């Protein structure tokens, strides 16, 4: 239970493998410990993309730190969920030390820490990772080599049968059938790399557009000189691995965390559980609702921080396709309290890269708008960019107003946190800028923890 790396107490960690199977010893220590410590409110936090346990633990320590002062009379227990995900080491996290040294090679070469993270996250794929790294380093000029690179990336993230993860990739359903894999797994790799490279150019320019970009035409379109497509290949690798993390998050949530919350309800039926998730961890805790045993009402709040999954996941019908709905339709009703979605326009990982990576085959091609989020985000947007969409009755607040108000007792609530979630460089922007006292207050407000 005690963890020297985390200042709050009592604190436990729950560890799951990629198929959602728990570390039984850690699970059993949690089940026994909550009763021993007479925990009244249990805050369960699932990280997003991380590449090791220490990074996740550091996040939990920083995020949980102000809570004892904010709710000094509450009997709170804390859980950090650790599951196999990764981030690319070239993504800076505000207030955290850089994971890579100053001599990190320029994009598109693969730095040693990211390469190590890929080996840890995709065991048994060392040969494929070596080939991918070699191509990013050499940058062969032939278009056929980009297509070969795409084949290797798909091979890296393919599911090894007969695991359950294939069942957890989709955020939406069309006539009850899960959506297909994104275009990045079936389209022309060369074209996709060009689009990702152009998007990176937009994000990295000081004013959000390339310095040499011509004025946009009246339709809002602009054309740019083509950047290095191998920069886009590096981004394609990043997004493909994140798609695999997204798939894992759903698996761990439903098959892993949901079942453990059900076991907690049996052991401590009066205890109130509050689920918190960042990035793909937001998807994990949302899918945990679908994994709750029938009749369990122990989850009293859910707080999603920069959720990296479709903003239509909870919808019964999609605005652009009446035959389609969210894979989590109605699951917010499993919460005996509100489901609070915190979002920020400063999250470029979700406003720009996520829609590009999530687009299905056959959708309109071409990154020509200065506002990619506006172009693709309405259809392929993420929770952490603009909140829950197409769920009737959803309430919306600015962060300051939400912290002053009494939040709704149930249903979906969108909270614009852009006033604090605003720091971070390209390509992720403010995606990981979540360690703020105000967001800890938001968790307490959602759960009515005093």
N, C-alpha and C positions, 0 to 999 in steps of 0.2 A: 504493500500500500504506500509506504513512504518512498518518495523519489527525490533525491538530493538536487535534481535538476529543475524541480518544480517547487515554487515557494508556497503554493496553497496546499491545504490538507483538510480532509482526507482526499487523496488523489489516487486513481487507479488507471492503468492502461489496458485497453482491449486490443489485441492483435489478431488480424485475420489474414488468411492467404488470398490469392487471387480468385479462388472459387467460393469465398465466403466462409470457409471453415475456420473456427476460432482456435486460438491457443487455449486449451482447456484449463490449464493451471491459472492463467490470468483471469479467465472468465469466472472460475470458481472462487477466486479470491475476492472479486468484485461482488458476487452474489452473497458471500458470507459477510463481507465488510460493511455493506450498506445497513444491514440490521444491527451489527455490532456498534456502529457509530451513530445509529438513530438518525440517519440522513432523512431530511424532509424533502429537499429539492436536489435532484441530481442533474447536473449540467453535463451533457455528453457532446463533445466537440470532435468532428471529423475533418482532418486537414484535406487540402486539395492536392495540387501537384507538389511533391516533395521527393527527394531522392534518398533520404535515410531517416531512421528513427530519431536521431538527434535533432534534425531540422524540425520535425514535427513537435518534439517535446519542447524545443525552444519557443515555437509559436504558442503552444498551450500555456507555457509559463508566462509569457509576455501578455497574452490576452486575458488570462484569468487573474493576473496580479491585482488589479484595482477592485475586484468584486468583493472581497471581505470588507473593505472600507465602505463600499456602496450599500451593502446589505449586512451590517454587523450583527444583527439579531437572528438572521436566517441560519438554519442548519443545512448548509450546502455541502454536497459532495461533488467531486469533479472527476470526469473520465476523459481521457484522450484516446481516440481511436487511431490505431496505426495500421495502415493497409498498404499494399505494394503499388506505389505510384512513383512518379519521378517528375522533375522539371529539368529543363536545359540550364546548365550552369551559367550561361551568358545572360540570363534574366535577372536583373538586380531586384532585390526585395528591400523596400524602404526600412531603415533602422536595423537591418541585419547585415552581418559581414558578407562580403562577396565570397561566393563558393570557389571562385577561380582566381588564380594569381594575375598580376598585372600583365604578365607576358602571354596571356591567352591569345591564341592565333586569331587573326581577323576572319570574319565570316567569308566564305562558307566552310572553312576547315573545322573539323570536329575537335573541340578541346578535350583534354584527357579526362576531366571530371565528368563531362557529359557522356563520353564513351564508356567510362566505368559504370555510370548510372544505367546506361542501356544494357550493359552486360548483366547487371544485377536485376534489372526489371524484366528482361527477356532471356531467361536462362536457356542454354542450349542453342543460342543463335549467334555464337561468337564469330563463326565464319562469315555470316551475312553482315554482321556489324563491321568486321574488318573490311569487307568489300565496299560497303557504304562509305566508310571513313576514307578509304583510298580514292574513291571517285570524287568525294568532296574536296580532297586535297589536290588532286590532279586536274579537275575541271575539264575533261575532254570536250572538244568543240562540236562533235557530231551530235545531231539531234537524236540519233539512235541510242547514244550513250545515256541521254536523259531518260529515254524510255526504259532502258535497262535499269537505271537507278530507281525508277518507279516500281519496277517488278521486284527489286530487292526490298524496297520499303514495304510493299504489300506482304512479301514473304516474312519480314520481321514481325509484323503485327498480327498475322493470321493466328486464329485460335487453333490450338492443338486439340483435335477431337479426343474423347467425347465430352469435354468439359462443358459446364452450363453457361459460359459467358456469352455465347451467341444469342441467348434469349434476352439479353439485357442491353443491347446496343441502341434500340430505337427509343426516341422520345415521343413519337407520334405514330398513330395507326391509320391506315386507309381501309375502310370497310372491314375493320378488325384485323387487318394484316399489317405487321410492323413495316415501317418505311425501309426502303432499300439502303444499302451502304451509300455514303456520300460520293459525289462525282470524283473526288480525289482518288478513289480506289478503282475507277473504271474509265475515266476520261484520258485524254492525251496528257502525258506527263509533261511534255515540253510546254504545252499551252498553260497548264496549271502552274508550272514553275515561273513562267512569264508573269502571270497574274499575281502570284505571291510576291515576286520581286518588285512589281510596281506598287503593290500595297505597302511594302516595307519602305520604298522610296517616299511615299506619301507620309508615312508615320514618322520618318526620321528627319524630314525637312523641318526647319525651325518653325515655320508657319503652317505646317500640316500639308504642304504641297511642295514639290521639287522647286528649287530655286530657278530653274530654267523653264518651268512650266508656262505655256502660253495662257493667255486669258481664256477662261471658259467661254464656250459658245452659249447662245441664249437658252439652249436646252439643258445647260448644266454640265455638258460633257467637255472633256479636255483630253488631249493626247500628249504623251510624254516620250522622250527618247528611252529606249528599252534599257533597263539596268541589266546587270549580270544575271542570267537565268539560274546560275548555280547558287546565288543568294536565295532565290526562290526554292531551289531544291533543298537547301538547308531548312527552310521554313516548312516545306512539304513533309520532311522527316519529322519535324517538331509536331506538326498538326496530326500526322498519322499516329505517332506514339501517344498523343493526348487523346485521340479517339479510342485507343486501346484502354487508356486510363478511365475514360468515361464509361466504357463497357464494364470494366472491373468495378467501378463505383456502384453501378446498379446491382451487380451480382453480390457484392459485399453487403450492401444495404439490405436487400430483401432476404437473402439466404443467411446472412450473418447477424447484422445488428438488430434487425427486426425480431429475430428469434430470441436474442439475448434480452431485449426489452420485455418480451413476453415472459421470460424466466424471472426477470426482476419483478414483474407484476405479481407473480406467484409468491415469491419470497417476501416481498415488502409491498403489499397491496395499497397501503396508504401513501407510499412515496410518490412524489410528482417528478416526472422525467421531462427534461427540456433538451431538445435536439438542436444542435448548432452545426452548420457545415459551411466550409469555404470552398469555392470553386467546384471541383468535382466532388468534394466532400458534401456540398449542398445537394448534389444529386444522390449521393449515398444515403443521407439522412431522409431524403424524400422517398426513396425506394424502401427504406426501412418501414415506412408506414404501410406499404403493401405487404410486408412480411410479418406484420403484427398478427398474433393469433386472434381468432374471432372473439369479440367481446372485450378485448383489452382497451381500456380508456386511460391508461396511465400517462400517456404523452400529453402534457399540458401546454406546450408551445413548441414551435419550430421556427428557427431563425436562419435564413439563408443569406450568406455573405458572398456577394459577387458570384452567384450560382452559374456554373458553366454547363447549362443544359437548356433546352428549348423553353422559351417563355410561354409556349402553348402546352406544356406538359400536363397541366391540370385541367385543360379545357375540354369540354364535351364536343365542341365543334370548332373547326378552324375557320377564320373569316374568309380565307381564299379557297376553301374546299369543304363544302358541307358534308362530304362523305368521310372526312377525317376528324380525328380527335386526339387528345393527349393520352399517352400511355398511363398516366397517373390520374386520369379523370376521376374526380370525386374523392381522391385519397386525402385531400385536406380536411375532409369531414371526419377522418379517423383521429384528428387532433381535438382534444377536449380543451380548446383554446384557439388562439390565432396562429396562422402560418404567415410569418413576416418575411418579406423579401426585400433585402437591402440592395440597392443598385446605384451605379455611378456612371455618368457619361464619360468620365475620364479613364475608363477601363478599355483601352484599345485592343487588348486581347479578345474581348467579347464584342466590342463595337465593330471591329474590322476583320480580324483574322477568323473569329468563330463563324460568322456568316459565310465567309468564303469557303472555309473547310467543311461546313455543314450542308452546303448546297447540293441538291440531288442532281443526278444525271438528267440532261435535257433542259435544265434551267438556262435562262439567258446568260451568255458568256460575256466576259470583257470587264475589266476594271477601268472604267473611263470616268466615273464620277468623282468629284472631289470629296464627296461624302459617301463613302462606301457603306457605312452603317445605314444611311437612309435608303440606299439603293437595294441592299439585300436584307437589312436587319428586320424589316417588317415581316418577312416570310421566314427567315432563318435565324432570327434574333435569339439572344440568350437572356435568361432571368436577370443576370447581373448587369445588363446594359439598360433595360427599361422596365423590369419588373414583370410580375404575373400578368398575362394577357388573356382576354376572351373568357374570363371567369366572372359571371354576373355577381354583383355585390361587392367586388373588390374595392377596398378603401385605399386612398392615397394620401400620403403626408410628406412634407419636408422633415428632415431629421429633427430640427429644433422643435417643430410642432408636435412630432410624435413623442418626444421625450417629455413634453408638457402635458400631453393629453392622456386620457384613459383609453387604451386601445380597445378595439372591438373584442368581445368575448369569444368570437369564433370567426371563421372565414379567412379569406386572403387579405393581406395588408401589404401595400407597396410603400417603401420608405426611400426617398431620394437622399442618399448620403454623400452627394458630390461635394459638400462643403468640407468634409474630412477625408474622404477616399479620393485623393487627387494627385498623389505623388507617384512617380515611377517613369522610367524611360522606355523607349521602344524595345521590343515589339509588344510588351504586355501592358505598358502604361501603369495605371494605378491598380491593376488587378490584385496585387498582393498587399496593398496598403490598407490593411484591416486592423492593425493593432492600435486601437484608439479607445480611450475611456468611454467616449460616447457610444461606441458599438457594444461595449460591455454593458453599459446602461440599457441599451436597446434590448439585449437578451433578458435582463432582469424585468424590464417593462413588459415584454411579450409574455413572460411567465408569471407576472404578478408576484415576483419574489421580493419580499420586504425584509 
